[in-house]
Amino acid sequence: MAVSFGLSAEQADIKALARDFADREVAPHAAEWDRAEAVDRAVVKKLGAVGFLGLTIDEEYGGSGGDHLAYCLVTEELGRADSSVRGIVSVSLGLVAKSVAHWGTEEQKRAWLPRLTSGEAIGCFGLTEPGTGSDAANLTTRAVRDGDAYVITGGKTFITNGTWADVVLLFARTGSAQDGHRGVSAFLVPADTPGLTRRAIHGKLGLRGQATAELVLDGVRVPADAMLGPAGKGFSVAMSALAKGRMSVAAGCVGIAQACLDAAVGYAGQREQFGVPIAGHQLVQELLADIAVDVATARLLTWQVADLIDRGLPFATESSVAKLHASEAAVRCANNALQVFGGYGYIDEYPVGKLLRDARVMTLYEGTSQIHKLLIGRSLTGVSAF
Ligand code: FAD
């Protein structure tokens, strides 16, 4: 049995802290940030101050320690309150700081981790390009060696935290026959480097509070020691980040699903039709029961991944299973919750419309549902169907 069903006292404390933080600092503003298409950036410093941007990172580098289950608990509580805020953490900590902690040199760790974990700096993850989404390994942004530097040219799109970020974990093609390697390499590019321009992407269906951007790199010059991890191994850097990142997306989906359950049960108890609360109608109970089953299964699969990581065991396929199930479950839960609300679910005075819009992207990013099915299928059969 891979999952421990109980929380340690420390994990229970972190969950309570996260719930309190989410209820005070996030949930009351979520609808307003959604309408304004901008989370208040001050929340990032608050997330840093309470230690949520340093989870799993060594205290030596400004981190707050804790295990991956604690990270999931915090991610779930933030996702319950607002997926835009949850995503800021999943990217800046989950994809960027954790990659620096795993692959970085001592200098890179000292330069970036204290700033990222405190919320003084924000990170973004630049993998997707206009022409390469699911087929990320075929990216075309190129970094050419020039003396002690690399000069990077290309473009990225859909980059979460893009216009806010102080550092871009950027993936570019490197190498030639003379260099002795060919492949993709990862770079830590300060966002104010000349030649890097950013354009906000507006009009998203959900996650509207997040600063999503397009990045254009026109002769961006970075020192050679900005490379993160070995030359030509950047795709391994990206995939190792995303394997754990998918756990955090899954945990965020559990948060959405839990918010759907809370809202739907609450509304069903108050709304009366045919002379009784709608909670008393069997078909409404079916909707509630379906949501509850999705919440429980998504949570257990997500905790299983955290448990495997914390025990140093392989987790990549389990991470795909959890992300695939939790993201599809979050969409189903939001849709079922909206059904419980009837017409009121369709207007933004009530929370379930936003939950549905925010849930929808979860089946698209960090691997679409189709891509996760192919990853699971490859693991089952040994045959790649990509
Ligand atoms: P495509 O790859 O073009 O896919 C289109 C459709 O084809 C999908 O249904 C897909 O499943 C299907 N498909 C593709 N290939 C196959 C196949 N082999 N077999 C079966 N079906 C297939 N990227 C980053 O790098 N950093 C970020 O921070 C980031 N944040 C994002 C935030 C948002 C709000 C969004 C919408 C996206 C973000 N992304 C980010 C990009 C995201 O990861 C990509 O959108 C995703 O990988 C899918 O790529 P695509 O949109 O180009 O779709």
Residues whose N, C-alpha, C, O or C-beta is under 5 A from the ligand:
A	BS01	FAD	F125 G126 L127 T128 T132 G133 S134 D135 T157 F158 I159 T160 V361 L364 Y365 E366 G367 T368 Q370 I371 F386
